[in-house]
Amino acid sequence: MSLANVVDLRTTGAKDESGVANGAWFYQNSSQPTGTGFYDPFLRLQDSPVEEAFNTDYRSNGQAPLDAKSDPNYTHSMTLGSLQVVTKKGINFYAFSLDIDEPNSGAKRYISLDQVKIYLASSPTLADLSTATLKWDMDGAGDATVYLDGGALSPGNGADDMQMLVPVSFFAGADPNSYVYFYSKLGATANMGADNYDANASFEEWRALRNQNPPPPTIAEPTTMTLLGVGIASLARARRRKPEIT
C-alpha cells in the first residue's frame, strides 16, 4: 500500500513526533496528561467493516448521523474554548485520545485510522458538515493512515489506546465559542495481506482533554463593568500555567 504518511503504532511504546500527519503527533497508549482537566467521551461510533461519524447534538428520530452512537452522554457537541491547551517541547496542542475495541489476538486485532478532520461551526446541532469550516485534516499534507493493534494496546474499552496532539496554531483567531466537529473514519485500509484492518468488534470512542471551567458565552454590546470583568478573567487565564506533557 502506498501512502504519503504512515504512523505505525502496532509496537508497544511506539510514538511519532515528526509531524507525519499534517503537524499532529501520535502516541500509543498514553494516559491523561498532568494538570487540571478531565476526559469526557464526545464521540462513540460503531460499524463494520468501516465506521465513520462526527460528534453533534443533532438527532433524527433519536438517531445520530452516520455511525455515531446516539446516547448524548457519549456523542455530543463541545466548544473550542472548552478544550484545554497542553504544551510539549514548546508547542501548544489540543489533545484527543482514541479508545479502540478490537480482538486481543489474531488477524482481526488490527484497525486503521484512515481519516480525521476537525471543523468549526456556530451551531451544535449540524446534521452534516457541509456548512462547517474545515480547520485541520489528517490528510492535509498527503494521504495518511495510522495502524493500531488491539492486542498491543490497552485491550477492551475503558482505557486510551492512542493520543493525538493537534497544534493549536491551526485554530488561530477562531472564536472560542465555536463548536468543534470531529470527524473520523476507521477500518478503510485494505490489501494488507493476511492482516485485517477492518473495524471488527464493538465501538470505538474519542475523548478530549477538557477545561473544567470553559469560558462564558460572548455577550453582545457589553457594559463597562462587563468589559472590566472580562479583562480580569483574561489576566487570570494568562497567569495560569499550561500543563506540560512528559
C-alpha positions as CSV (number, residue, x, y, z in Angstrom):
1,M,0.0,0.0,0.0
2,S,1.4,3.4,-1.0
3,L,0.8,6.2,1.4
4,A,2.4,9.6,1.8
5,N,2.5,9.2,5.6
6,V,2.2,6.1,7.8
7,V,2.1,6.2,11.6
8,D,2.6,2.6,12.8
9,L,1.6,2.2,16.5
10,R,1.5,-1.6,16.5
11,T,4.7,-1.9,18.5
12,T,4.4,-1.4,22.3
13,G,5.6,2.0,23.2
14,A,5.5,3.3,19.7
15,K,5.3,7.0,19.1
16,D,5.9,9.6,16.4
17,E,6.8,13.2,16.9
18,S,7.9,14.1,13.4
19,G,4.6,15.6,12.3
20,V,4.0,12.9,9.8
21,A,0.2,13.6,9.7
22,N,-0.1,17.3,8.9
23,G,1.7,18.5,12.1
24,A,-0.1,16.2,14.5
25,W,1.9,13.9,16.9
26,F,0.7,10.4,17.7
27,Y,1.4,8.3,20.8
28,Q,0.5,4.7,21.7
29,N,-1.4,4.0,25.0
30,S,-0.9,7.5,26.5
31,S,-2.5,8.3,29.8
32,Q,-4.1,11.6,30.7
33,P,-1.6,14.4,30.7
34,T,-0.9,16.1,34.1
35,G,-2.7,19.3,35.0
36,T,-6.3,20.3,35.8
37,G,-8.7,18.7,33.3
38,F,-10.8,15.6,32.7
39,Y,-11.7,13.3,29.9
40,D,-15.2,13.1,28.6
41,P,-16.1,11.0,25.6
42,F,-17.6,13.2,22.9
43,L,-17.9,10.7,20.0
44,R,-18.7,7.0,20.1
45,L,-19.0,5.1,16.8
46,Q,-19.6,1.5,15.7
47,D,-20.0,-0.3,12.4
48,S,-18.2,-2.9,10.3
49,P,-16.0,-3.2,8.2
50,V,-15.7,0.6,8.0
51,E,-17.1,3.1,10.5
52,E,-17.3,6.9,10.3
53,A,-19.0,9.5,12.3
54,F,-18.8,13.0,13.8
55,N,-19.9,14.5,17.1
56,T,-23.1,16.5,17.2
57,D,-26.2,17.2,19.3
58,Y,-28.4,16.5,16.2
59,R,-30.8,13.6,16.3
60,S,-33.3,12.4,13.8
61,N,-35.9,10.1,15.3
62,G,-33.5,9.6,18.1
63,Q,-30.6,8.6,15.8
64,A,-27.3,10.5,15.4
65,P,-25.8,10.8,11.8
66,L,-23.7,8.2,10.2
67,D,-22.3,5.5,12.5
68,A,-22.3,7.6,15.7
69,K,-23.9,6.2,18.9
70,S,-26.9,8.3,19.8
71,D,-26.6,8.4,23.6
72,P,-25.8,12.1,24.4
73,N,-23.5,11.0,27.2
74,Y,-21.1,9.7,24.6
75,T,-21.8,11.7,21.4
76,H,-22.3,15.4,21.9
77,S,-21.2,18.9,21.0
78,M,-18.2,20.7,22.5
79,T,-16.8,24.2,22.1
80,L,-13.3,25.2,21.1
81,G,-12.9,27.1,24.3
82,S,-13.7,24.0,26.4
83,L,-10.5,22.3,25.1
84,Q,-7.5,22.5,27.3
85,V,-4.2,23.6,25.8
86,V,-1.2,21.4,26.6
87,T,2.4,22.1,25.8
88,K,5.1,19.7,24.6
89,K,8.6,20.9,23.6
90,G,7.4,24.4,23.4
91,I,4.4,23.7,21.1
92,N,0.8,24.2,22.1
93,F,-1.6,21.3,21.3
94,Y,-5.2,20.1,21.7
95,A,-5.1,16.5,23.0
96,F,-7.5,13.9,21.7
97,S,-7.5,10.2,22.7
98,L,-8.9,7.2,20.9
99,D,-10.1,4.1,22.7
100,I,-10.4,1.1,20.3
101,D,-12.1,-2.3,21.0
102,E,-10.6,-4.8,18.6
103,P,-9.8,-8.5,19.3
104,N,-6.8,-9.1,21.5
105,S,-5.2,-11.6,19.1
106,G,-5.4,-13.0,15.5
107,A,-5.6,-11.3,12.2
108,K,-8.6,-9.1,13.2
109,R,-6.8,-7.4,16.1
110,Y,-5.6,-4.6,13.9
111,I,-7.6,-1.5,12.9
112,S,-6.7,1.5,10.8
113,L,-7.4,5.1,11.5
114,D,-7.8,6.5,8.0
115,Q,-9.3,10.0,8.3
116,V,-9.6,12.6,10.9
117,K,-11.0,16.1,10.1
118,I,-11.7,18.8,12.6
119,Y,-14.3,21.5,11.7
120,L,-15.7,24.6,13.4
121,A,-19.3,25.8,13.2
122,S,-21.7,28.2,15.0
123,S,-24.3,25.6,15.8
124,P,-24.1,22.5,18.0
125,T,-26.8,20.6,16.0
126,L,-25.4,20.1,12.5
127,A,-26.8,17.0,10.6
128,D,-23.9,17.1,8.2
129,L,-20.6,19.0,7.8
130,S,-21.4,20.9,4.5
131,T,-21.7,24.2,6.3
132,A,-18.8,23.7,8.8
133,T,-15.4,25.2,8.3
134,L,-12.5,22.7,8.0
135,K,-9.6,23.7,10.2
136,W,-7.4,20.6,10.3
137,D,-7.2,17.4,8.2
138,M,-5.0,14.4,8.9
139,D,-4.6,14.0,5.1
140,G,-3.8,17.8,4.7
141,A,-0.1,17.1,4.0
142,G,-0.7,13.9,2.0
143,D,-2.7,10.8,2.4
144,A,-2.1,9.4,5.8
145,T,-3.1,6.4,8.0
146,V,-2.4,5.2,11.5
147,Y,-2.1,1.4,12.2
148,L,-3.4,0.3,15.6
149,D,-3.3,-3.1,17.3
150,G,-6.0,-4.2,19.7
151,G,-3.6,-6.7,21.3
152,A,-0.5,-4.5,21.8
153,L,-2.6,-1.6,23.0
154,S,-4.9,-1.4,26.0
155,P,-7.4,-4.4,25.5
156,G,-11.1,-3.7,25.5
157,N,-12.9,-0.5,26.2
158,G,-12.4,2.0,29.1
159,A,-8.7,2.8,28.5
160,D,-7.0,5.1,26.0
161,D,-5.1,3.3,23.2
162,M,-3.8,6.3,21.2
163,Q,-3.3,10.0,21.9
164,M,-3.3,12.5,19.0
165,L,-1.9,16.0,19.6
166,V,-3.1,18.6,17.1
167,P,-1.3,22.0,17.0
168,V,-3.4,24.9,18.3
169,S,-1.9,27.1,15.6
170,F,-4.4,25.5,13.1
171,F,-7.2,27.3,15.0
172,A,-5.6,30.7,15.4
173,G,-8.1,33.5,15.6
174,A,-11.1,31.2,15.9
175,D,-14.0,32.1,18.2
176,P,-13.7,30.0,21.4
177,N,-17.5,29.7,21.4
178,S,-17.4,27.9,18.1
179,Y,-18.5,24.3,18.1
180,V,-15.9,21.6,17.3
181,Y,-16.9,19.0,14.9
182,F,-14.6,16.0,14.9
183,Y,-15.0,13.5,12.0
184,S,-13.1,10.2,11.9
185,K,-13.1,7.1,9.7
186,L,-11.7,3.8,10.8
187,G,-11.3,0.4,9.1
188,A,-10.9,1.6,5.5
189,T,-7.4,0.2,4.9
190,A,-7.4,-2.8,2.5
191,N,-4.9,-5.0,0.7
192,M,-2.7,-5.7,3.7
193,G,-2.3,-9.5,3.1
194,A,-3.5,-11.8,5.8
195,D,-3.9,-9.0,8.3
196,N,-7.3,-7.4,8.6
197,Y,-7.6,-3.7,9.4
198,D,-11.4,-3.6,9.5
199,A,-13.5,-2.4,12.4
200,N,-14.4,-5.8,13.8
201,A,-15.5,-5.6,17.4
202,S,-17.6,-3.2,19.4
203,F,-17.5,0.6,19.5
204,E,-14.6,3.0,19.3
205,E,-14.7,6.3,21.1
206,W,-12.9,9.6,21.1
207,R,-12.2,11.8,24.1
208,A,-10.6,15.3,24.5
209,L,-8.7,16.9,27.3
210,R,-11.2,19.5,28.5
211,N,-11.2,22.5,30.7
212,Q,-13.1,22.2,34.0
213,N,-14.4,25.8,33.6
214,P,-15.0,26.7,29.9
215,P,-15.2,30.4,29.1
216,P,-18.6,32.1,29.3
217,P,-20.6,32.8,26.1
218,T,-19.8,36.1,24.2
219,I,-22.1,38.9,25.3
220,A,-23.2,41.5,22.7
221,E,-22.7,45.2,23.5
222,P,-21.0,44.7,26.9
223,T,-21.2,47.4,29.5
224,T,-18.2,49.0,31.1
225,M,-18.4,46.6,34.1
226,T,-18.7,43.6,31.8
227,L,-15.6,44.7,30.0
228,L,-13.7,45.1,33.3
229,G,-14.8,41.6,34.4
230,V,-13.7,40.0,31.1
231,G,-10.3,41.8,31.4
232,I,-9.7,40.4,34.8
233,A,-10.7,36.9,33.8
234,S,-8.3,37.2,30.8
235,L,-5.4,38.1,33.0
236,A,-6.2,35.2,35.4
237,R,-6.2,32.8,32.5
238,A,-2.9,34.3,31.2
239,R,-1.3,33.6,34.6
240,R,-2.4,30.0,34.7
241,R,0.4,27.7,33.6
242,K,-0.4,25.3,30.8
243,P,0.2,21.6,31.7
244,E,3.3,20.0,30.2
245,I,3.1,16.5,28.7
246,T,6.1,14.4,29.8
